[in-house]
Amino acid sequence: MLNLRLDDFMVELKDGSLKNVGPTNKKATAKLFDVESAEAREFGDKRVKLVFEDEDGNEVQVSLFPEDVRKIAADIERLEDDSPVFE
């Protein structure tokens, strides 16, 4: 299930193209639940792309620098040691 929240978001559809309307202060939050597949792969010369997909084909991609991937890996290791989620 993909949950997408858009704040202060307005676009104009003209001649088949989307155009920003209003100020550029827009924000968005995307959440993907019930992930069926997840993978990590190279993205360009300096990043890692994490790709998550649910059973409906909704997909979220996140591009991170290696140091951020290492922080996430450390967080997961810590959870494996301390969290009941991994019991």
PEBELMO-V226415 format. One line per field, one symbol per residue. phi: phi as a letter, one per 30 degrees, with the letter a starting at -180 (. if undefined). psi: psi as a letter, one per 30 degrees, with the letter a starting at -180 (. if undefined). A space follows every 50 residues. Layout:
# PEBELMO-V226415
phi = ???
psi = ???
This chain:
# PEBELMO-V226415
phi = .ccbccchcbbccbhicdbdbjdccdbbbbbbchdcbbbbadbicbbccc bbbcddidbbcbcbdeddddddddddeddddccdecd
psi = kkjkkkkhkklkjkhgkkkkkalhgklkkkkklhkekklklkjafglkkk kkklfggkkkkkklleeeeeeeeeeeeeeeefkfeg.
